[in-house]
Structure formats: structure tokens, C-alpha cells
Amino acid sequence: MDRIEEKDSIINGISDAIMLLDTKTYKILQVNQAFLNSYRISLDQVIGKTCHQITHHNPEPCWETLGVHCPLRETVLKGDIYRTEHVHKDSEGNDIYFELTSYPVRDLSGDISRMVHISRDVTDRRRAEEALKERVTRSEHLAALGQAVSEITHEIKNPLMMIGGLAKQVLQSPNEEAKFKKLTIITKEVSRLETLLSDL
């Protein structure tokens, strides 16, 4: 195995997606096998295309049209390593979540002529986090609903007990004035329950 084959073998053995780009054109010069696997694409479909064409399915640079921080542009502007998280799309348009790091590659004169873009697929982790957030939100909603039901039950139970008790007393009371007072309270409690139900 010669040195070029050995280098290619090492790069293709890395599980993170690697892309080498030209800093002026943002065209892809080389990628590893993990990159091709992540985007479900062939080498012929990648080489010579711009990174935004492949990773965002966008003919224009992502910072211009999508309003996102492009790690490659940041590396060129700052001349340093840049890290971020992006949502890219594979060849079928499915979202892939990546932790991205871009590295400047300087030529003999010290200018940044190339960039190395390394992406770690964190899609499974992000989806698990989103599912957990959804479950927590659902649990919080159910807990709030349970609390509301408990409060409503309390609000309805007390007047119903009073109405039931007073109704029994009215049936047993021979005094018309006492009956009238108790019926007045029953009417007020019924009205309060109707208002509560209307509010609900």
C-alpha cells in the first residue's frame, strides 16, 4: 500500500463526515466515505459542487438565504477553528443534525486556501432529546390537567353537598319561612355551579 492509499484508507476509516473545500468558491474538493454515507450520495455527485448545494440543497450560500451562521464562512472571516450545530439535508431531503467543526488550512504564504469541515452526526441524540422534551411537556400538561380537575371537583362537590343537605331539610321542615331561606340558598348555589360550568 503506497502513502496515498494509506492516507485515503485512514480518512475513509474515520466515522465523522469530512469535507475539504476551496475557500474562494466553497466548492468541495474531497470527502470521505462517512460523508457519502451520511448524505446518501455518490462521490461523482459531490466533487465540484458547493457545500451549500450538497448540505442545504440551496444554490446560494446558506448565510445569505437561510440566515444561519456558516462555519466555513466564519473560519474564513476569523481565520480560526469554528464550531456550531447545523441541520443539513441528505440527498432525499431528510434532516440530519450535525455538530460541525471547520478548520483553516493555510498555504505557504499563510493565506487560508482550503478548509476542512468535520461533521459528527447527532441526529439520534437530538431526536431523543426532542422526544424527551415532548414527554416532559405532555407530563406537565397532564399534571396541570389533574390539578385543574381536582380544583373543579372541589368547587362542584361542596355546593352539591350543601344543596343535597338543604333539600333534605326542606322536605322534612314544616316551617314555610325556613323552607324559603333554604330554597334561596339552593338557588344561589345552583346559579354558582351554572356560572362555574359556563366558565369551564
Number of C-alpha atoms within 10 A of each C-alpha: 7 6 8 9 10 11 12 12 14 11 17 17 12 13 16 21 23 24 23 22 26 20 19 11 11 20 21 23 17 16 21 21 20 21 25 19 13 18 21 12 16 13 13 8 11 21 18 16 17 22 27 19 17 21 19 21 16 14 13 14 18 19 13 10 10 12 9 11 14 21 21 28 19 15 23 22 10 11 16 14 17 19 18 13 17 21 16 19 18 18 18 9 12 11 16 18 20 20 16 22 19 25 21 22 20 13 10 7 7 8 12 20 16 22 24 22 24 20 24 18 23 16 15 11 11 14 12 12 12 12 12 12 12 12 12 12 12 12 12 12 12 12 12 12 12 12 12 12 12 11 12 14 11 12 14 17 13 12 18 16 11 14 20 12 13 18 16 10 15 17 9 10 12 10 9 10 10 13 18 12 13 19 17 12 16 20 13 14 18 16 12 15 17 13 11 13 11 8 7 7
